[in-house]
Amino acid sequence: MRIEKTITYFNEPGRENTPDCAEIAVQRAKELGLSTIVVASSGGYTAKTFFEAMKGTDLRLVVVAHAVGFSKPGVWEFDPKLAEELRSAGVVIICGTHALSGLERAISRNPKLGGSSRTEAIAEAFRRTVAIGMKVAVECVLIAADQGAIPISDEVVAVGGTAEGADTVVVIRPAHTAAFFDLQVREFVAMPRNR
């Protein structure tokens, strides 16, 4: 059996692709009968865009935000008022340490230790050979699975981006970080062609 489908390619990565990614992600989730879309959102723009695109559907939105202290010690970047609004509407918002860097960055950025790790090599391979948003989407699925926000038995539509917004949409069968090589990227739905 074979399946044919359309893949959307954006000329450039970036925030301007977010509304299209939201529309594409919702459409593909419906076509596959999936229940969950996992979206990376650091400040809330992407989360709000996807929330609006998903209104009137039975789809569940899981937002993965940066951990507190990611950009500035003790500070959470996500708009707290928006987080409250989204949570009251049933959106799941979680924070987590980056599964493909986290503690490794503390070592690689330390001038006394230095050097990159195998984990960072995996992350860099996603960034450079596929798309930065691909690395983000995979990482968000790992974080969501580790926190119990999504089951590992059901495929999800996962969305990441380059710096801001969304530009990459994939279908993933989740896994926990400790079982990383059980994760499967099953479909590329949208991505930037030029990185």
Buried (B, 14 or more C-beta within 10 A) or exposed (E): EEEEEEEBEBEEBBBEBBBBBBBBBBBBBEEBEBBBBBBBBBBBBBBBBBBEBBEEEEBBBBBBBBBBEBEEEEEBBBBEEBBEBBEEEEBBBBBBBBBBBBEBBEBBEEEEEEEBBEBBEBBBEBBEEBBBBBBBBBBBBBBBBBBEBBEBEEBBBBBBBBEBBBBBBBBBBBBBBEEBEEBEBEBBBBBBEEB
